[in-house]
């Protein structure tokens, strides 16, 4: 105790107060423990559990011409035959070589600017710390590629007590399971007014699934896309909490009473246009939800839901 002041400190009584800096930090929420996502293994490519990875023996080769030196442009633009068909060029076979711009999945993709955040109403989400241009690959969606039967088996066994599920439709009869292995793409939330979209491309015999910016995304914005749920087995609709002005109220497919038939290209249309219309179908990345999943999803938060 201080000399000549110890008795005063011992005898004087006053209410305890936190130091100003600690009180300020507490009021700002800096001292509260932030929710942490469930641990999972990050992978650099999809893991094929029940079959071997396919390899294309005769890769698709476009007919683009390599830009001349000093032209100030890249090859394989919007009119690239492979790009129209949602096939990525392979540098070893592409006429444009290292000038090819249709190799977004093959390029080393830096995701340091994407951070996992906590949202009160929608669980975890993904926020960008730098602007993203329209058409850019934001993040690749990876996981374990399994059959639908294996998906149901896991739901009834190892995921029986889970609250969050990360399933995305791969190809017919197959599902990407990102519950145990995957990327931070699994945290991207749904929005009825999204700034991104799911696109499915083919590369060397297998499908690559990515989240692409559908508009210019500013710094600090949360990444979102329309889940476009594909429900089956009597599953109930999940309430939407995106907060968009045009929110549909529920996460699900758009239903229109006066639905017009899809446009079918005429026989006089060019072959490329017809193939382009067919290729666009690969953009439909749907999240699947079964009845069992819906019953267990009691928290109502969108992050980490079923794809």
C-alpha positions as CSV (number, residue, x, y, z in Angstrom):
1,X,0.0,0.0,0.0
2,X,1.2,3.6,-0.6
3,X,3.0,5.2,2.4
4,X,0.8,7.4,4.5
5,X,-2.3,6.6,2.3
6,X,-2.9,2.9,3.0
7,X,-5.3,3.5,5.9
8,X,-7.4,5.8,3.7
9,X,-7.7,3.2,0.9
10,X,-8.6,0.5,3.4
11,X,-11.3,2.5,5.2
12,X,-12.9,4.3,2.3
13,X,-15.7,2.5,0.6
14,X,-16.9,3.1,-3.0
15,X,-18.6,1.2,-5.7
16,X,-16.4,-0.7,-8.1
17,X,-16.1,0.7,-11.6
18,X,-14.5,-0.8,-14.7
19,X,-11.7,1.3,-16.2
20,X,-12.9,3.6,-19.0
21,X,-11.1,1.7,-21.8
22,X,-12.5,-1.7,-20.7
23,X,-16.0,-0.3,-20.4
24,X,-15.8,1.3,-23.8
25,X,-14.6,-2.0,-25.3
26,X,-17.5,-3.9,-23.6
27,X,-20.1,-1.5,-24.8
28,X,-18.7,-1.9,-28.4
29,X,-19.0,-5.7,-28.1
30,X,-15.3,-6.3,-28.4
31,X,-15.1,-8.4,-25.3
32,X,-18.0,-10.7,-26.2
33,X,-17.0,-14.1,-27.5
34,X,-17.8,-14.2,-31.3
35,X,-19.5,-17.3,-32.7
36,X,-17.1,-19.6,-34.5
37,X,-18.1,-21.8,-37.5
38,X,-17.9,-25.5,-37.1
39,X,-14.4,-26.8,-38.1
40,X,-14.0,-28.4,-41.5
41,X,-11.2,-29.4,-43.8
42,X,-10.3,-26.9,-46.6
43,X,-9.6,-28.6,-49.9
44,X,-8.0,-27.5,-53.2
45,X,-10.2,-29.6,-55.4
46,X,-13.3,-31.8,-55.2
47,X,-12.9,-35.2,-53.5
48,X,-14.6,-38.1,-55.4
49,X,-15.7,-40.6,-52.8
50,X,-17.5,-43.3,-54.8
51,X,-15.8,-43.1,-58.2
52,X,-12.6,-41.9,-59.8
53,X,-12.1,-38.5,-61.3
54,X,-12.8,-38.4,-65.0
55,X,-10.2,-37.2,-67.4
56,X,-11.1,-35.9,-70.9
57,X,-9.1,-37.6,-73.6
58,X,-10.2,-35.2,-76.3
59,X,-10.5,-31.8,-74.8
60,X,-12.7,-29.1,-76.4
61,X,-10.5,-26.7,-78.5
62,X,-11.8,-23.3,-79.5
63,X,-11.2,-21.5,-82.8
64,X,-10.0,-18.2,-81.3
65,X,-7.0,-16.4,-82.7
66,X,-4.1,-15.3,-80.5
67,X,-4.0,-11.5,-80.1
68,X,-1.0,-9.9,-81.8
69,X,1.7,-8.6,-79.5
70,X,1.0,-5.1,-78.1
71,X,-2.7,-5.3,-79.0
72,X,-3.7,-4.6,-75.4
73,X,-6.3,-7.3,-75.3
74,X,-6.6,-11.0,-74.3
75,X,-7.8,-14.0,-76.2
76,X,-10.9,-16.1,-75.8
77,X,-13.4,-13.3,-75.1
78,X,-17.2,-13.4,-74.9
79,X,-17.4,-15.0,-78.4
80,X,-15.1,-17.9,-77.6
81,X,-16.8,-21.1,-78.5
82,X,-15.7,-22.9,-75.3
83,X,-16.8,-19.9,-73.2
84,X,-20.2,-20.0,-74.8
85,X,-20.5,-23.7,-74.1
86,X,-19.3,-23.3,-70.4
87,X,-16.1,-25.2,-71.1
88,X,-12.8,-23.9,-69.8
89,X,-9.9,-23.9,-72.2
90,X,-6.9,-25.9,-71.4
91,X,-3.7,-23.9,-71.9
92,X,-1.8,-26.8,-73.6
93,X,-4.5,-27.0,-76.4
94,X,-5.9,-23.4,-76.6
95,X,-4.8,-21.5,-79.7
96,X,-4.4,-18.4,-77.5
97,X,-2.0,-20.1,-75.1
98,X,-1.0,-17.9,-72.2
99,X,-3.2,-15.1,-73.6
100,X,-6.4,-17.1,-73.0
101,X,-8.8,-15.5,-70.5
102,X,-11.1,-18.5,-70.3
103,X,-9.2,-20.3,-67.5
104,X,-10.6,-18.8,-64.3
105,X,-10.8,-22.0,-62.4
106,X,-7.3,-23.0,-63.3
107,X,-5.7,-19.7,-62.2
108,X,-4.4,-19.4,-58.7
109,X,-7.4,-17.7,-57.0
110,X,-6.6,-15.5,-54.0
111,X,-9.4,-15.5,-51.4
112,X,-7.6,-13.4,-48.7
113,X,-10.0,-10.5,-49.3
114,X,-13.0,-12.7,-48.4
115,X,-13.7,-13.0,-44.7
116,X,-16.3,-15.1,-42.7
117,X,-18.6,-12.8,-40.8
118,X,-21.5,-13.4,-38.3
119,X,-24.9,-12.0,-39.1
120,X,-27.5,-12.0,-36.4
121,X,-30.4,-13.3,-38.5
122,X,-28.7,-15.4,-41.1
123,X,-25.8,-17.1,-39.3
124,X,-22.4,-16.9,-40.9
125,X,-21.8,-15.1,-44.2
126,X,-19.0,-14.0,-46.6
127,X,-17.9,-10.3,-46.9
128,X,-15.5,-8.9,-49.5
129,X,-12.8,-6.5,-48.3
130,X,-12.0,-5.2,-51.8
131,X,-14.2,-4.4,-54.9
132,X,-15.1,-7.3,-57.3
133,X,-15.8,-6.7,-61.0
134,X,-18.8,-8.1,-62.7
135,X,-18.2,-11.6,-64.2
136,X,-15.3,-12.4,-61.9
137,X,-15.0,-15.7,-60.1
138,X,-15.6,-14.8,-56.4
139,X,-14.9,-18.3,-54.9
140,X,-15.1,-21.9,-56.1
141,X,-17.6,-24.3,-54.4
142,X,-15.8,-27.6,-53.5
143,X,-16.6,-30.6,-51.4
144,X,-17.0,-34.4,-51.5
145,X,-18.8,-35.6,-54.7
146,X,-21.2,-38.3,-53.6
147,X,-24.3,-40.0,-54.9
148,X,-27.8,-39.0,-53.7
149,X,-28.1,-42.4,-51.9
150,X,-24.9,-41.7,-50.0
151,X,-26.2,-38.2,-49.2
152,X,-29.3,-39.7,-47.6
153,X,-27.2,-42.3,-45.7
154,X,-25.1,-39.5,-44.3
155,X,-28.2,-37.6,-43.3
156,X,-29.4,-40.5,-41.3
157,X,-26.1,-41.3,-39.7
158,X,-23.1,-39.0,-39.3
159,X,-25.2,-35.8,-39.9
160,X,-28.1,-37.0,-37.8
161,X,-27.7,-34.4,-35.1
162,X,-26.4,-31.6,-37.3
163,X,-28.2,-28.3,-37.6
164,X,-26.4,-27.0,-40.7
165,X,-26.0,-28.7,-44.0
166,X,-24.0,-27.9,-47.1
167,X,-25.2,-29.8,-50.1
168,X,-25.1,-28.6,-53.7
169,X,-26.4,-30.4,-56.8
170,X,-23.4,-31.6,-58.9
171,X,-24.7,-33.6,-61.8
172,X,-27.7,-35.9,-62.2
173,X,-27.7,-38.3,-59.3
174,X,-24.7,-36.7,-57.6
175,X,-24.3,-34.1,-54.8
176,X,-21.4,-32.0,-53.6
177,X,-21.2,-32.4,-49.8
178,X,-19.2,-29.6,-48.2
179,X,-20.1,-30.4,-44.6
180,X,-16.8,-32.0,-43.7
181,X,-14.5,-30.8,-46.6
182,X,-14.9,-27.8,-48.7
183,X,-14.3,-24.0,-49.0
184,X,-15.7,-20.9,-47.4
185,X,-18.1,-20.7,-50.3
186,X,-20.4,-22.8,-48.1
187,X,-21.0,-19.7,-45.9
188,X,-22.4,-17.6,-48.7
189,X,-26.0,-16.6,-47.8
190,X,-29.1,-16.4,-49.9
191,X,-30.7,-13.2,-51.1
192,X,-33.7,-12.5,-53.3
193,X,-31.7,-9.6,-54.7
194,X,-28.3,-11.2,-55.0
195,X,-25.0,-9.8,-56.3
196,X,-23.6,-13.2,-57.4
197,X,-24.8,-16.3,-59.1
198,X,-23.8,-20.0,-59.3
199,X,-22.3,-21.2,-62.6
200,X,-21.3,-24.7,-63.5
201,X,-18.4,-25.2,-66.0
202,X,-16.7,-28.2,-67.4
203,X,-12.9,-28.7,-67.1
204,X,-11.0,-31.7,-68.3
205,X,-14.0,-34.1,-67.9
206,X,-15.4,-32.9,-64.6
207,X,-17.7,-30.1,-63.5
208,X,-16.4,-27.0,-61.7
209,X,-18.9,-25.0,-59.6
210,X,-18.2,-21.3,-58.9
211,X,-19.8,-18.3,-57.4
212,X,-19.5,-15.4,-60.0
213,X,-20.2,-11.7,-59.5
214,X,-23.4,-10.8,-61.4
215,X,-22.7,-7.1,-60.8
216,X,-19.9,-4.9,-59.6
217,X,-19.5,-5.6,-55.9
218,X,-18.2,-2.8,-53.6
219,X,-15.8,-3.2,-50.7
220,X,-17.6,-4.3,-47.5
221,X,-20.5,-5.9,-49.3
222,X,-21.8,-9.3,-48.3
223,X,-21.6,-11.9,-51.0
224,X,-25.0,-13.5,-51.8
225,X,-26.8,-15.6,-54.5
226,X,-30.3,-17.0,-55.0
227,X,-30.3,-20.5,-53.5
228,X,-33.2,-21.4,-55.8
229,X,-34.1,-24.4,-53.5
230,X,-35.1,-27.6,-55.2
231,X,-37.4,-29.2,-52.6
232,X,-38.5,-32.8,-52.5
233,X,-39.8,-35.5,-50.2
234,X,-42.5,-33.1,-48.8
235,X,-40.0,-30.6,-47.4
236,X,-41.5,-27.3,-46.2
237,X,-40.4,-23.9,-47.4
238,X,-37.8,-22.1,-45.4
239,X,-38.5,-18.5,-44.3
240,X,-36.2,-15.9,-46.0
241,X,-34.5,-13.3,-43.9
242,X,-32.4,-11.5,-46.6
243,X,-34.1,-8.1,-46.0
244,X,-34.2,-7.2,-49.7
245,X,-37.0,-4.9,-50.9
246,X,-38.2,-7.6,-53.3
247,X,-37.9,-10.4,-50.8
248,X,-40.2,-13.3,-51.7
249,X,-40.7,-14.3,-48.1
250,X,-39.5,-17.8,-48.6
251,X,-36.4,-19.4,-50.0
252,X,-37.6,-21.3,-53.0
253,X,-38.2,-21.5,-56.7
254,X,-40.2,-18.6,-58.2
255,X,-43.8,-19.7,-58.9
256,X,-45.8,-17.9,-61.6
257,X,-49.4,-18.7,-62.4
258,X,-49.0,-17.2,-65.9
259,X,-45.7,-19.0,-66.6
260,X,-44.8,-18.6,-70.3
261,X,-43.1,-21.5,-72.1
262,X,-39.4,-21.3,-72.5
263,X,-38.1,-19.8,-75.8
264,X,-36.9,-22.5,-78.1
265,X,-34.4,-21.3,-80.8
266,X,-35.8,-21.7,-84.3
267,X,-34.2,-24.1,-86.8
268,X,-32.9,-21.1,-88.7
269,X,-30.8,-19.9,-85.7
270,X,-27.1,-20.4,-85.8
271,X,-25.7,-23.5,-84.2
272,X,-23.6,-21.4,-81.8
273,X,-26.7,-19.5,-80.5
274,X,-28.6,-22.7,-79.9
275,X,-25.6,-24.2,-78.1
276,X,-25.3,-21.0,-76.0
277,X,-28.9,-21.2,-74.9
278,X,-28.4,-24.9,-74.0
279,X,-25.2,-24.1,-72.1
280,X,-26.8,-21.4,-70.0
281,X,-28.8,-24.1,-68.3
282,X,-25.6,-25.1,-66.4
283,X,-25.9,-21.9,-64.4
284,X,-28.8,-23.3,-62.3
285,X,-27.0,-24.2,-59.1
286,X,-29.8,-25.5,-56.8
287,X,-29.8,-26.2,-53.1
288,X,-31.6,-29.4,-52.2
289,X,-33.6,-29.9,-49.0
290,X,-35.3,-33.1,-47.8
291,X,-38.1,-33.4,-45.4
292,X,-35.7,-34.6,-42.7
293,X,-33.5,-31.6,-43.2
294,X,-36.3,-29.1,-42.9
295,X,-37.6,-30.7,-39.7
296,X,-34.1,-30.4,-38.1
297,X,-33.5,-26.9,-39.3
298,X,-35.1,-25.3,-36.3
299,X,-32.8,-22.2,-36.0
300,X,-34.2,-20.6,-39.1
301,X,-30.8,-19.2,-40.1
302,X,-29.8,-19.4,-43.7
303,X,-26.1,-19.7,-43.4
304,X,-24.9,-23.2,-43.6
305,X,-28.2,-24.4,-45.0
306,X,-28.7,-27.2,-47.4
307,X,-27.8,-26.6,-51.1
